[in-house]
Each structure stands twice: as structure tokens, then as C-alpha cells.
């Protein structure tokens, strides 16, 4: 479940129903689910049961990706200026600069944790909205409503012909 949620959220798929649908349609989701197709209720309940742990896992995975050099945090600027470089005593880390940088990094991590909590809250709101739209046990692929609508249309056509 954790693999599905992390991959889903990083690819922009936040709804439990969408993740369930992707487990049937998308090869990457199918691989991460080990061929099993979890029900959207299971995904939603898992996320609702473990919000703090998931927020921590999101932060840890980002830190791990940063340590492995897969992502960089900060700004990227490209410039064609070439300068002769020398070792600078101003760039060396003093204890005070180290403490300041550590505090800045802790603030960034707190911001990431808040963003992860917001992401989880957004996914929960999507599930609640879909529950209201399709019913608590309904899926967006249910054919009952479509069949019922077509049957009513057929009955109207038959009464109009009669």
C-alpha cells in the first residue's frame, strides 16, 4: 500500500478510486501492487489509519533521494560567467553558519512534512467527494446507473410509440 501511495502521489494520482483503476490499467501500478488489485476502500482506510507514518515516509523518501543525488533541494540557476576560483575562507563552515544551516534545513523539513500532510488531506477530501458522488460502496465504473437510465429511456420511447 505504501508503494502504491508514494508512486501515485508522485505521479499526480491521489484519489483512491483512481489508484484502484490504475492497478488494473497501468503496468507500473500493477507491478507495485504485485499483481493484486486492492479495493479503493482498502487504500482509503490504510491512508486514514496511518497519516502520520505516511507523512514521515514521504519526508524520508525525499531525504533518501536527496542523499542518493536523485534530487536537489534549492534553486537552480545557469550562467555562462567563468571566474577564476580560489579557496575562500568565507565559504568554509564556521560553527555559527553550521547551526544556521541546520536550522534552515529543519525548517525546510517541517515545510515538507506540512506539504505531505496537506497532500494526504487533499487525497482524503477527494475520497469523501467521490463517496458523495458514487456512494460509499459505488465505483465510477458501476454500470447500474447507466443501465437504469437507458431502461428508462427505452420505456419512454415505447410509451411514445404506443
N, C-alpha and C positions, 0 to 999 in steps of 0.2 A: 504494500500500500504506500509506503514511504517513497519508493522509487517512482511509482505512478504519479504521486502528488508533486514531487520535485520536478519530474520531467514535464508534467502537464503545466505546472505554473511557469516554468521557464520557457515553454513554447506558447504560452498565452491561453492555454485551455484550463479554465478554472472551475467550470461547472461540473458537478459530479455526474450528471447525465451525459455531458459531453465526453468526459473521461471514459465512462462506460461504453459509449458509442465508439470512441477511438480504439478501445481494447478489441473491438470486433473488426474495425476497418484499417487501422494503422499498424504497420509491421513493428515499428519501434515500441508502441504501447503494448502490442501483443507479446513482444519479447520480454518487456519489463514485467508483464503480468504472468510470465511463464506459461502462456497459452490459456490461462484461466481468464474468464471474463467476469470480474466482480460486479455485483449489482450496485447501482448508484446509491442505494440506501447504505450499503456497507461502506462505501467510500465516504459518504457524508457523515455517518456515525463515527468512523475512525477519526476523521478530521475534527469533529466536535468533541470527541473524548480526549484528544491529545493536542490541544492548541499550543501549549507552552513548549512541549517537546518538539513539535514540528517547527516552531519559530526558531528554536535552538539549532535544529538540524539545518535549516536554511542558512543560518548565520555560519555554522561550522563548515558547510559545504562551500560557501563563498570564501571563507578564510583558507580552506584547503586548496581551492582553485587558485587563489592568490599566491599561496606558498609554492605551488607547482608551476607558477608562471603562466597559467592559463588565462588569467585576467589581471588587470592592473587597476588599482583604485586611484583616482586623481584625475588631473587634466592632461590632455594630450595636445601639444602644440608643435607644429612643424615650422621650421625656419631655416633658411639657407645660409645663415650667417656662420662664418668659420672664424674661430678665435683660437689663439694660442693658449693652451691650458697649462696652468701650474697648480701644484697642490696649494690649497688655501687653508690657512688656519681658521678662517671664519666658517668654513664648511664642516670642520671637524665637530663632532658632537660633544658638547660640554654636558655636564650633569643636568643643568637647568634646561638646556634645549631638549635633552632626552626626556625629562619629565614633561615638558610642554608637548612634545610629540606624542608621548604615551597618552596624555590626557586627550589630545585631539583624536587619536585613534580610538580611544574608549568612547568618545562622543560619536564618532562615525559608526562604531559597532552598535551603540544604542539606537542610532538613527536607522540602521539596517534592521535591528530587531523590531523597531516600531513599524517599519515598512512591511516586514514579514507578518506582523500581527494584523496590519491593515489588509494585506493580501488574503489572509485567512478569513478576516471578517467579510471581505468582498465576496469570497467564494461562498461563505455561509449565506450571505444575502441573496446571491444568485440561486442557491438551492431553495431557499424559502420562496423566492419569486416563482421558481419553476414548480414547487409544490402547490402554490396557489393556482398556477395556470393549468397544470396537468392533474392535480390531485396528489395526495400523499403517496398513493401506490401507482400512479399513472406515469407513463413514459411518453415522450414526444413522438414515438413511433407507433403508439397504440392505434389500431385501425377501427376500434369500436365507434368512436365519434364520427369518423369519416363514413363508415358503413351506415350508421344511423342517419346521417344527413342525406346520403344517396337514397336510402329506402324511403325517407320522407318525400324526397323529390320525385321518386318513381310513383309514389302514391298520389301526389298532386297531379302528375301527368295523366295517370289513369283516371282520376276523377274528372279532370278537364276533358278527356276524350269521351268519357261516358256522358 
